[in-house]
Amino acid sequence: MSKKGLIGVQMSTIAPAKMPSFEPYEVMGKLVDIGYHCAEVSQVPMTKENVAGFRRAVDELGFNISSLTAQVAPMFPGQPGEYLSNPDDYKKMLDDARTLKCDMFRIGMMPMYAMGNFRKCVDFAKQAEEYALQLKEDGIDLYYHNHHIEFMKVEGQYLLDIIRANAPHLGFELDTHWIQRGGENPVEIIKKYAGSVRLLHLKDYRIANLDMPDMSGPDAMKQFSQAFANIVQFAELGQGNLPLKECIEAGLAGGAEYFLIEQDDSYGRDPFDCLRDSRDHLIALGYGDWF
């Protein structure tokens, strides 16, 4: 039997802020109806009621919760939330993971203070390393998710490489779209980080149709510049230009287990329809038995 991964959904695609109503068990049921049985939780408040709803989906629908979101510190000073640096929050997040039979946390983004500053990025990485070691003792692996900002060069190094060098026990959840938007080749970066990537975000990269403004008015150039700047889009899998099969195979060869579909913006479409299209594309690529 050939080696295979498990395809799931990153919950930010269908987060409460994007839905007319949100109840975890019902939402997981809709995912099951279109063929998904795995999800990573992000942008969903982990209230007692929501945790119970996810647990019900695990028990009754056979759903797999691959990973939960955990920040080491606020993105902005004073930002409310749950943080690993708070002992009570740490215990609560650990309890949530055990309730949902989950053994991975993922950091969604580094704090803003660490962006563009070598020393502060190193400090963040070392803090993440401390929690990676602490969580490992509690049976949880900690991963870091990239955007394009991590491909900023500081003192000749990518921020992502600085984090890796200073947090050897921290894994990485690489995101195909954001690597491309950061100016790198997703396949090559996935290969470079082989052995450290248990989670991979599948997200296509589309150059949208340029909606040409009326070029006769006095603001024609300004309107054109705005339209031109906004043609990079998130896309349903197969509707962009990324080599998704090569990304998946590189991830699998490097130890990735979970392949999570994420679409940050569906541009007015029902996100469940987008997820259905992405699933159909992966089935066409030969990954039907990964769902």
N, C-alpha and C positions, 0 to 999 in steps of 0.2 A: 504493500500500500504506500503510495507516494505521500510525502510530507505535505501538510496543508495548514493554513491558518484559519482564523475565525473572523468573519466580516461582521461589523456592527455599525452603530450610528453614534456620532458625537452629539450629545443632547443639545448643544448650542444651536444646532440646526432647527430644532423644534422647542426651544426654550420657552418658558412661560411668557416672556415679553413678546414673543412672536405668535402667540396662540390666543384665540378668543377665550379659551378656558383651558386649564391645565390640571389634570389629576393623573399622577404617575401611572396607576394601574390601567386607566383607560388609554393613555397615550402608548404605553407598552403594548396594549392589546392591538392598537392600530398598526404598530410596527410589525407585530406578529402576523397580522392579516396580509401585509405586503411582503412578508418573507424574512424579516429580521428577528433575531433571537439574542442580540447582544447590544449593549450600549455602554458608553462612557458618560458619566454624569458631570455636567458643567452647566453653569448659569441656572441652576435649579436650587432654590433655598432648601437646605437640608433640615426642614422642620420635622417635628415628630411625625406629623401626618404624611409628609412626602416620603420620609424614610419607610414608614409603614406601607405606603402604596407601592414603592419599589420592591419591598420584601414580599408583598403579596404576588407581584409579578414573577419574582424568582420562584416562589413556591407553587403557584397555580399555572403559570404559563411556561415554566422552564426557562425563564429569561436569565441571561448571564450579564452581570454588571462587571465589566472589565476593570474599571478604574474610577476613582473619585478625584475631584479637584481639591487641592490643598495648597495654600500659600504659606510661605515662611514668614512674611511680613506684609503690611499694607502696600498697595501700589502707590498710594499717596499718603502723606502724613495724616493720621486721624481717620482714615477711611474705615468705616465699620465693616465687620465681617468676622470669620473664624480663621485663626492663624495658629500655625504649629508652635509659634513662639509663646503662645498663651497656654499654660499647663491645662487649664480647664477645657479649652478648645481642642487641645491635642487629645485628651482623653475622649471627648465627645466624638471627634473624627475617627478615632480608633474604634470606638463602639459602633459607629455607623458602618465602617468597613466590615467588621465582623458580622454585623446583622445582615449585611448584603452579600456575605461570602466572597468578599473582594480582597485582593492582596496587593493592590497597587494604588498609589497616589500619584497625581501629576500636577506639577506647577505650571499654571497657564502662561505666565509671563513674569519676567524679573521686575522688581520695583523700579519706578521711574528714576530714582536717584542713582541707580547702577548703570543706566544707559549712557554710553559715551564717555565714561570715566573709568580708566583702567583700574585704579586702586579700589574704587567702590564696586566695580564688577567682581574683582577678586574677593572682596569682603562678602558680597552676596553669595558667591560660589562656595566659600568656606562655611558660611552659615548653612547653606543647603547641604553641604557634605556632613555637617554635624547631625542634621535631622535625618539624612539618608542612613547614617550609621545607627542612630537611635531607633528609627522605624524598623530597620532590619532586625533588630533584637525583638521587636514586637510582631515580626512576621509580615512586614509591609515593605515593598520596593518603592522607591521614590524616583520619579522621572521628571524631566524638564521639557516643555513644549516650546518650540521655536516659532517666531514670526520672522519678518524680514529684518527687523532691527538688529538681530544677532549677527547679521552679515555686515554690520558696520565695522570698519577696521579702526582699532585703537592701538596705538604704538605698533602698528604693522600686523596686528592679529585680529581675527574675527572675535567678536564677543563670545560666540558659541564655543570657539576653541579655548578661550580664556576660562570659561566655565568648566569645560571638560578637564583642563589641566589642573584645576584647583578643587575639583570635586570628583575624584576617581570612583567613588561608590554611587554617584548619581547617574541614573540612566537617562536616555533621551527619547522623547516622543517626537519624531521628525514629521514635518508637515510639508507635503509635496508642493503645494501652491506657494507657501511662504518662502520656501527655498528658491523657487523659480523667481519670485518677485524680489528676492534679495540678490538676484544676479548670479546664482549658482545653478549647477546641473543637479536636479534632485537625485538621479540615479547614482551619480558619483559621490554625493554627500552621504547617501544611505550606505553605500559601500564603505566609505571612509569611517563611518560610525558603527560598522558591523560589530556585533557582540555587546553593544550598549543599548540597542533599540528593541524593546519588547512590544512597543506600541507604535503604529504608523498611521498618520492621518492621510487619507486619500481624498484629495481635493483638486479638481481640475482648474485650469488657468485659461481664461478665454479673453481674446481681444474682440470686444463687441462691435457691432455695426455702428459706425460713426454717424450720429444724428446731426446732419449738417445744419447749422443755424442759417438764418436769413443773412446773407452777406451784404445786403444793401444798406443796413443801418449803421449809425456811428459806433455802435458797440460790437460790430461784427467780429473784429479780431479777438476781443475779450470773450465773446460767446464761443468762438471757435476754440480758443485756448482751454476754456473750461470743459467743453465737450471732448476735446482731444485728451485732456488729463484724466478723464473718467472712463476711458474705454477698456481699461483692465478690469475684468470681472471674475468673481467666483463662478464656477460652472458645474452643472451636473456632469458626472463622470462620462467621458466619451464625447462631450460637447465642447471641449477645449482642445488644447494642443499638447498636453503632457503625455509622455510615454508611460502610461499607467501600468501596462503589463511588465515593462522593464523595472519600474519602481517596486511593484509587488514582488517580483522574483528576486530582486536585490535585497528587499527586506526579509523575505523568507530565508534566503541563504545566510543572512546575517543574524538570524535568531528572532526575528519579529514573530509574534504570535497573534496579535490582534491588529486588524486592518479596519480602521474606523472612518466611515464616510462623514465628511463635514462640508456644509455649504453655508458660509457666513451670511449670505444674502441670496434670496431666491427671486428678487426683483419683481415682486407682485404675484408670483406663482405660489400655489399651495406647496409648502415644503414637503408634504408627504408625496405629492406627485413628482417632485424633484428626486426624492429618495427612491421612488419606484423606477424612474428612468436610470438612475445610477446603478441600481440593482440589475436591471435588464442588461446594461452594458457589461457589467462584470460577469454575468452569466454567459453573454456572448463571447467574452474573452476566455471562458473555460473554468470559471470559479463558482459554478452553481452549487457544488457540494461544500462550499465554505460558509454557507449561510446557516 
